[in-house]
Amino acid sequence: MIGLFLLVVNLNVILSLIIMEQFTNTAPQKRPDQLTVICILTFIGSGLAAFSNIIIYLNFEMLMDIYNSGELSIPGSEFIFSFQRSFFFISFLFYSTSLFGAIQMWKLQKRGFHYYSIAQILLLILPSLFVKSDQFPVLAILLTGGFMFLYYRHLKFMQ
């Protein structure tokens, strides 16, 4: 219930910032096409990840019961259910922060890069704090690093 409340508050803050920025921005700048594409990809990725993490967090006990009963046969589900419930809430917060950063960069605000970058770095570290694994997240590091590099290249267009 608290998670749902935080989701609503988080979305309300984001919408308020977007509306407020539209009325205070007097000289709109042209956003580069590449920045538009990577922002949209981030909206999709971070938005879906935030949504799925809050849904898992809110329904964790029910999902664990289904998993333990053997009715759930999704590849990789044993790895997903090796995390504690709090992992999904913390992931939700970081993905929401990442989404907020992307919204700021969409509006050509440099501070969005910092929000996005910090959240993404914390998301890379987070799983190792909850589960001991021999797997090294090479793909996640490459993807995160690539997006951070592309956003970094567009800082000159931001205020």
C-alpha contacts under 8 A as a table, 3 or more apart, distances in Angstrom:
res1	aa1	res2	aa2	distance
1	M	4	L	5.20
1	M	5	F	6.33
1	M	58	L	7.18
2	I	5	F	5.02
2	I	6	L	6.18
3	G	6	L	5.06
3	G	7	L	6.13
3	G	54	I	6.71
3	G	57	Y	7.64
3	G	58	L	6.81
3	G	89	F	7.32
4	L	7	L	4.98
4	L	8	V	6.28
4	L	54	I	7.53
4	L	58	L	7.63
5	F	8	V	5.21
5	F	9	V	6.17
6	L	9	V	4.98
6	L	10	N	5.88
7	L	10	N	5.08
7	L	11	L	6.14
7	L	54	I	7.81
8	V	11	L	5.21
8	V	12	N	6.03
9	V	12	N	5.00
9	V	13	V	6.18
10	N	13	V	5.21
10	N	14	I	6.31
10	N	96	S	7.69
11	L	14	I	5.10
11	L	15	L	6.12
12	N	15	L	5.18
12	N	16	S	6.04
13	V	16	S	5.06
13	V	17	L	6.16
14	I	17	L	5.18
14	I	18	I	6.29
14	I	100	F	6.79
15	L	18	I	5.09
15	L	19	I	6.18
16	S	19	I	5.19
16	S	20	M	5.97
17	L	20	M	5.10
17	L	21	E	5.96
18	I	21	E	5.22
18	I	22	Q	6.33
19	I	22	Q	5.26
19	I	23	F	6.78
20	M	23	F	5.49
20	M	24	T	6.41
21	E	24	T	5.18
21	E	25	N	5.83
22	Q	25	N	5.68
23	F	26	T	7.72
25	N	28	P	6.57
31	R	35	L	6.73
31	R	36	T	6.69
31	R	106	W	7.60
31	R	108	L	7.21
31	R	157	F	7.53
32	P	35	L	5.32
32	P	36	T	6.39
32	P	157	F	7.99
33	D	36	T	4.99
33	D	37	V	6.32
34	Q	37	V	5.11
34	Q	38	I	6.31
35	L	38	I	5.29
35	L	39	C	5.99
35	L	106	W	7.57
35	L	150	L	7.82
35	L	151	Y	7.04
35	L	154	H	6.81
36	T	39	C	5.19
36	T	40	I	6.19
36	T	106	W	6.88
37	V	40	I	5.21
37	V	41	L	6.25
38	I	41	L	4.99
38	I	42	T	6.10
38	I	147	F	7.34
38	I	150	L	7.86
38	I	151	Y	7.84
39	C	42	T	4.98
39	C	43	F	6.08
39	C	102	A	5.74
39	C	103	I	7.51
39	C	105	M	7.46
39	C	106	W	6.32
40	I	43	F	4.92
40	I	44	I	6.26
41	L	44	I	5.18
41	L	45	G	6.06
42	T	45	G	5.00
42	T	46	S	5.55
42	T	47	G	7.53
42	T	99	L	6.87
42	T	102	A	6.60
43	F	46	S	5.61
43	F	47	G	5.38
43	F	99	L	6.05
43	F	102	A	6.95
43	F	103	I	7.85
44	I	47	G	5.23
44	I	48	L	5.93
45	G	48	L	5.44
45	G	49	A	6.07
46	S	49	A	5.00
46	S	50	A	5.91
46	S	95	Y	5.30
46	S	96	S	6.94
46	S	98	S	6.53
46	S	99	L	5.59
47	G	50	A	5.22
47	G	51	F	6.14
47	G	95	Y	7.21
47	G	96	S	7.19
47	G	99	L	6.41
48	L	51	F	5.05
48	L	52	S	6.00
49	A	52	S	5.17
49	A	53	N	5.99
49	A	92	F	7.28
49	A	95	Y	6.53
50	A	53	N	5.24
50	A	54	I	6.25
50	A	91	S	7.14
50	A	92	F	4.56
50	A	93	L	7.38
50	A	94	F	8.00
50	A	95	Y	5.14
50	A	96	S	5.84
51	F	54	I	5.39
51	F	55	I	6.23
51	F	92	F	7.28
52	S	55	I	5.07
52	S	56	I	6.13
53	N	56	I	5.14
53	N	57	Y	6.04
53	N	88	F	5.03
53	N	89	F	6.57
53	N	91	S	6.50
53	N	92	F	5.30
54	I	57	Y	4.92
54	I	58	L	6.06
54	I	88	F	6.59
54	I	89	F	6.15
54	I	92	F	5.79
55	I	58	L	5.19
55	I	59	N	6.13
56	I	59	N	5.18
56	I	60	F	5.33
56	I	63	L	7.62
56	I	88	F	6.73
57	Y	60	F	5.17
57	Y	85	R	5.90
57	Y	86	S	7.33
57	Y	88	F	5.39
57	Y	89	F	5.87
59	N	62	M	5.51
59	N	63	L	6.16
60	F	63	L	5.13
60	F	64	M	6.02
60	F	85	R	6.43
61	E	64	M	5.06
61	E	65	D	6.19
62	M	65	D	5.13
62	M	66	I	6.35
63	L	66	I	5.09
63	L	67	Y	6.07
64	M	67	Y	4.94
64	M	68	N	5.94
64	M	81	F	7.15
65	D	68	N	5.14
65	D	69	S	6.09
66	I	69	S	5.19
66	I	70	G	6.65
66	I	71	E	5.87
66	I	72	L	6.24
67	Y	70	G	5.45
67	Y	71	E	6.26
67	Y	72	L	5.19
67	Y	73	S	8.00
67	Y	77	S	7.99
67	Y	81	F	7.98
68	N	71	E	7.79
69	S	72	L	7.74
70	G	73	S	7.09
72	L	77	S	7.93
73	S	77	S	7.34
74	I	77	S	5.48
75	P	78	E	7.88
76	G	79	F	5.42
76	G	80	I	6.57
77	S	80	I	4.98
77	S	81	F	6.08
78	E	81	F	5.28
78	E	82	S	6.21
79	F	82	S	5.20
79	F	83	F	7.45
80	I	83	F	6.08
81	F	84	Q	7.52
82	S	131	V	7.15
83	F	87	F	6.34
83	F	130	F	6.23
83	F	131	V	6.57
84	Q	87	F	5.56
84	Q	88	F	7.62
84	Q	130	F	7.21
85	R	88	F	5.77
85	R	89	F	7.12
86	S	89	F	5.17
86	S	90	I	6.22
87	F	90	I	5.26
87	F	91	S	6.05
87	F	126	L	7.85
87	F	127	P	7.86
87	F	130	F	7.17
88	F	91	S	4.98
88	F	92	F	6.07
89	F	92	F	4.96
89	F	93	L	6.39
90	I	93	L	5.10
90	I	94	F	6.33
91	S	94	F	5.11
91	S	95	Y	6.00
91	S	123	L	6.86
91	S	126	L	7.83
92	F	95	Y	5.21
92	F	96	S	5.98
93	L	96	S	5.10
93	L	97	T	6.17
94	F	97	T	4.98
94	F	98	S	6.14
94	F	119	A	5.12
94	F	120	Q	7.38
94	F	122	L	7.35
94	F	123	L	6.63
95	Y	98	S	4.88
95	Y	99	L	6.11
95	Y	119	A	6.88
95	Y	120	Q	7.78
95	Y	123	L	7.86
96	S	99	L	4.96
96	S	100	F	6.10
97	T	100	F	4.95
97	T	101	G	6.17
97	T	115	Y	6.29
97	T	116	Y	6.62
97	T	119	A	6.11
98	S	101	G	5.05
98	S	102	A	6.31
98	S	115	Y	6.24
98	S	116	Y	4.30
98	S	117	S	7.48
98	S	119	A	5.46
98	S	120	Q	6.67
99	L	102	A	5.06
99	L	103	I	6.25
99	L	116	Y	7.20
100	F	103	I	5.08
100	F	104	Q	6.30
100	F	112	G	7.07
100	F	115	Y	7.34
100	F	116	Y	7.45
101	G	104	Q	5.06
101	G	105	M	6.27
101	G	111	R	7.29
101	G	112	G	3.77
101	G	113	F	5.96
101	G	114	H	7.20
101	G	115	Y	4.87
101	G	116	Y	4.59
102	A	105	M	5.00
102	A	106	W	6.04
102	A	112	G	6.00
102	A	113	F	7.31
102	A	116	Y	6.45
103	I	106	W	4.94
103	I	107	K	6.44
103	I	112	G	7.13
104	Q	107	K	5.10
104	Q	108	L	6.35
104	Q	109	Q	5.16
104	Q	110	K	7.40
104	Q	111	R	7.01
104	Q	112	G	4.58
104	Q	113	F	7.85
105	M	108	L	4.58
105	M	109	Q	5.01
105	M	110	K	6.35
105	M	111	R	7.64
105	M	112	G	5.06
105	M	113	F	6.50
105	M	158	M	7.30
106	W	109	Q	7.43
108	L	157	F	6.74
108	L	158	M	4.36
108	L	159	Q	6.20
109	Q	112	G	5.83
109	Q	113	F	7.89
109	Q	158	M	5.20
109	Q	159	Q	5.19
110	K	113	F	5.57
110	K	114	H	7.32
110	K	155	L	6.29
110	K	158	M	5.29
110	K	159	Q	5.60
111	R	114	H	5.30
111	R	115	Y	6.51
112	G	115	Y	5.10
112	G	116	Y	5.99
113	F	116	Y	5.11
113	F	117	S	5.92
113	F	151	Y	6.90
113	F	152	Y	7.41
113	F	155	L	7.87
114	H	117	S	5.15
114	H	118	I	6.02
115	Y	118	I	5.49
115	Y	119	A	6.13
116	Y	119	A	5.29
116	Y	120	Q	6.10
117	S	120	Q	5.17
117	S	121	I	6.15
117	S	148	M	6.53
118	I	121	I	5.25
118	I	122	L	6.18
119	A	122	L	5.16
119	A	123	L	6.11
120	Q	123	L	4.94
120	Q	124	L	6.37
120	Q	144	T	6.76
121	I	124	L	5.15
121	I	125	I	6.53
122	L	125	I	5.09
122	L	126	L	5.90
123	L	126	L	5.15
123	L	127	P	7.41
124	L	127	P	6.95
124	L	137	P	7.87
124	L	140	A	7.28
124	L	141	I	7.20
125	I	128	S	5.80
125	I	129	L	6.90
126	L	129	L	5.34
126	L	130	F	6.94
127	P	130	F	5.36
127	P	131	V	6.10
128	S	131	V	5.42
128	S	132	K	6.01
128	S	133	S	7.12
129	L	132	K	7.52
133	S	136	F	7.95
137	P	140	A	5.32
137	P	141	I	6.17
138	V	141	I	5.19
138	V	142	L	6.15
139	L	142	L	5.12
139	L	143	L	6.03
140	A	143	L	5.16
140	A	144	T	5.94
141	I	144	T	5.18
141	I	145	G	5.77
142	L	145	G	5.08
142	L	146	G	5.90
143	L	146	G	5.10
143	L	147	F	6.27
144	T	147	F	5.27
144	T	148	M	6.08
145	G	148	M	5.06
145	G	149	F	6.02
146	G	149	F	5.12
146	G	150	L	6.22
147	F	150	L	5.08
147	F	151	Y	6.11
148	M	151	Y	5.12
148	M	152	Y	5.96
149	F	152	Y	4.93
149	F	153	R	6.24
150	L	153	R	5.20
150	L	154	H	6.74
151	Y	154	H	5.25
151	Y	155	L	6.66
152	Y	155	L	5.32
153	R	156	K	7.17
154	H	157	F	5.61
154	H	158	M	7.12
155	L	158	M	5.17
155	L	159	Q	7.98
156	K	159	Q	7.87
